Amino acid sequence: MTTATPFLLATAGQRIGEKIGISPWVLIDQVQVNVFGEVTRWRTPGHCDVEHGKTTPYGGTLMHGFHAISLITHFYKSSELWPEDGRDPLNYGLDKVRILQPIVIGDGVRLRSHISLLDAQPKTAGDMLLKTRHEIEVQGLEGSAVYAEYLTYWHAA
């Protein structure tokens, strides 16, 4: 999604409180969940064993909460929200993060993020610390599954 107005560090302060983008959909399947389980060393039956998942109250395996959270940087970039006057962004961390609903994998799920700008703090030499709100939606699920406030430190181009 391209924003109507180019997203710039220089004018970010004027856009606080604004919905600035919605990411494209991303398909997550069981293979990706299993790989995430392997690399994070959290390959538990509730996430990675399809037969076990069928016996749980959810009726299937669940996506790792941290997996959904880890997609925030992808959602941000795929929404074309990288400031035209910024470069070399650094993950500065997260503020409030909540897993609001389990994400059942089944035959695969589609996720996307609704992104709003919460804060823009000027730093030295034109650099900027941005705080964005991400409300991650799962296709077919009512309400957000994940809420996160993401901090990114941007260097001025």
MOJOQUI-V139207 format. One record per residue. N is the residue number from 1. RES is the residue in one small letter. PSI is psi in whole degrees, 0 to 359 (NA if undefined). OMEGA is omega as a letter, one per 30 degrees, with the letter a starting at -180 (* if undefined). NEAR is the number of other C-alpha atoms within 10 Angstrom. Layout:
n=N res=RES psi=PSI omega=OMEGA near=NEAR
n=N res=RES psi=PSI omega=OMEGA near=NEAR
This chain:
n=1 res=m psi=128 omega=l near=12
n=2 res=t psi=131 omega=l near=14
n=3 res=t psi=151 omega=a near=13
n=4 res=a psi=322 omega=l near=8
n=5 res=t psi=132 omega=l near=7
n=6 res=p psi=140 omega=l near=14
n=7 res=f psi=120 omega=a near=19
n=8 res=l psi=144 omega=l near=16
n=9 res=l psi=320 omega=a near=25
n=10 res=a psi=331 omega=a near=17
n=11 res=t psi=10 omega=a near=12
n=12 res=a psi=323 omega=a near=19
n=13 res=g psi=334 omega=l near=17
n=14 res=q psi=350 omega=a near=12
n=15 res=r psi=8 omega=l near=16
n=16 res=i psi=134 omega=a near=17
n=17 res=g psi=355 omega=a near=13
n=18 res=e psi=142 omega=l near=13
n=19 res=k psi=120 omega=a near=15
n=20 res=i psi=354 omega=l near=22
n=21 res=g psi=162 omega=l near=22
n=22 res=i psi=127 omega=a near=23
n=23 res=s psi=160 omega=l near=23
n=24 res=p psi=160 omega=l near=17
n=25 res=w psi=147 omega=l near=16
n=26 res=v psi=130 omega=l near=15
n=27 res=l psi=129 omega=l near=13
n=28 res=i psi=129 omega=l near=18
n=29 res=d psi=178 omega=a near=16
n=30 res=q psi=325 omega=l near=21
n=31 res=v psi=314 omega=l near=11
n=32 res=q psi=321 omega=l near=15
n=33 res=v psi=317 omega=l near=20
n=34 res=n psi=317 omega=l near=19
n=35 res=v psi=316 omega=l near=14
n=36 res=f psi=318 omega=l near=19
n=37 res=g psi=320 omega=l near=18
n=38 res=e psi=310 omega=a near=13
n=39 res=v psi=336 omega=l near=9
n=40 res=t psi=357 omega=a near=11
n=41 res=r psi=34 omega=l near=9
n=42 res=w psi=64 omega=a near=14
n=43 res=r psi=73 omega=a near=17
n=44 res=t psi=156 omega=a near=14
n=45 res=p psi=323 omega=a near=13
n=46 res=g psi=340 omega=l near=19
n=47 res=h psi=322 omega=a near=22
n=48 res=c psi=356 omega=a near=25
n=49 res=d psi=101 omega=a near=16
n=50 res=v psi=317 omega=a near=17
n=51 res=e psi=318 omega=l near=13
n=52 res=h psi=318 omega=a near=15
n=53 res=g psi=326 omega=l near=20
n=54 res=k psi=338 omega=a near=14
n=55 res=t psi=357 omega=a near=12
n=56 res=t psi=167 omega=l near=12
n=57 res=p psi=343 omega=a near=7
n=58 res=y psi=343 omega=l near=14
n=59 res=g psi=7 omega=l near=15
n=60 res=g psi=175 omega=l near=22
n=61 res=t psi=156 omega=a near=26
n=62 res=l psi=145 omega=l near=22
n=63 res=m psi=139 omega=l near=26
n=64 res=h psi=136 omega=l near=24
n=65 res=g psi=319 omega=l near=16
n=66 res=f psi=334 omega=l near=12
n=67 res=h psi=312 omega=l near=15
n=68 res=a psi=317 omega=l near=17
n=69 res=i psi=321 omega=a near=19
n=70 res=s psi=344 omega=l near=11
n=71 res=l psi=354 omega=a near=15
n=72 res=i psi=317 omega=a near=23
n=73 res=t psi=322 omega=l near=13
n=74 res=h psi=313 omega=l near=14
n=75 res=f psi=317 omega=a near=24
n=76 res=y psi=309 omega=a near=21
n=77 res=k psi=319 omega=a near=12
n=78 res=s psi=344 omega=l near=17
n=79 res=s psi=3 omega=l near=21
n=80 res=e psi=39 omega=a near=18
n=81 res=l psi=8 omega=l near=20
n=82 res=w psi=123 omega=a near=17
n=83 res=p psi=135 omega=a near=20
n=84 res=e psi=334 omega=a near=14
n=85 res=d psi=22 omega=l near=16
n=86 res=g psi=161 omega=l near=19
n=87 res=r psi=163 omega=l near=14
n=88 res=d psi=59 omega=a near=9
n=89 res=p psi=148 omega=l near=16
n=90 res=l psi=136 omega=l near=12
n=91 res=n psi=117 omega=a near=12
n=92 res=y psi=357 omega=l near=14
n=93 res=g psi=193 omega=a near=11
n=94 res=l psi=146 omega=l near=15
n=95 res=d psi=240 omega=a near=13
n=96 res=k psi=128 omega=l near=9
n=97 res=v psi=132 omega=l near=14
n=98 res=r psi=136 omega=l near=14
n=99 res=i psi=109 omega=a near=17
n=100 res=l psi=332 omega=a near=14
n=101 res=q psi=147 omega=l near=14
n=102 res=p psi=146 omega=l near=16
n=103 res=i psi=105 omega=a near=23
n=104 res=v psi=129 omega=a near=21
n=105 res=i psi=311 omega=a near=22
n=106 res=g psi=230 omega=l near=17
n=107 res=d psi=7 omega=a near=9
n=108 res=g psi=148 omega=l near=15
n=109 res=v psi=154 omega=l near=19
n=110 res=r psi=132 omega=a near=16
n=111 res=l psi=152 omega=l near=21
n=112 res=r psi=164 omega=a near=24
n=113 res=s psi=134 omega=l near=26
n=114 res=h psi=123 omega=a near=21
n=115 res=i psi=131 omega=l near=24
n=116 res=s psi=151 omega=l near=20
n=117 res=l psi=121 omega=a near=22
n=118 res=l psi=326 omega=a near=19
n=119 res=d psi=154 omega=l near=19
n=120 res=a psi=108 omega=a near=22
n=121 res=q psi=114 omega=l near=13
n=122 res=p psi=141 omega=l near=17
n=123 res=k psi=189 omega=a near=13
n=124 res=t psi=152 omega=l near=8
n=125 res=a psi=31 omega=l near=8
n=126 res=g psi=1 omega=l near=14
n=127 res=d psi=163 omega=a near=20
n=128 res=m psi=139 omega=l near=23
n=129 res=l psi=116 omega=a near=20
n=130 res=l psi=142 omega=l near=22
n=131 res=k psi=120 omega=l near=23
n=132 res=t psi=146 omega=l near=27
n=133 res=r psi=132 omega=l near=25
n=134 res=h psi=121 omega=l near=26
n=135 res=e psi=105 omega=a near=22
n=136 res=i psi=123 omega=a near=26
n=137 res=e psi=144 omega=l near=20
n=138 res=v psi=126 omega=a near=23
n=139 res=q psi=128 omega=l near=14
n=140 res=g psi=357 omega=l near=9
n=141 res=l psi=131 omega=a near=13
n=142 res=e psi=129 omega=l near=9
n=143 res=g psi=173 omega=l near=13
n=144 res=s psi=147 omega=l near=18
n=145 res=a psi=330 omega=a near=19
n=146 res=v psi=141 omega=l near=22
n=147 res=y psi=131 omega=l near=19
n=148 res=a psi=144 omega=l near=20
n=149 res=e psi=114 omega=a near=21
n=150 res=y psi=133 omega=l near=23
n=151 res=l psi=131 omega=l near=20
n=152 res=t psi=128 omega=l near=18
n=153 res=y psi=121 omega=a near=22
n=154 res=w psi=137 omega=l near=24
n=155 res=h psi=143 omega=l near=20
n=156 res=a psi=140 omega=a near=20
n=157 res=a psi=NA omega=* near=12
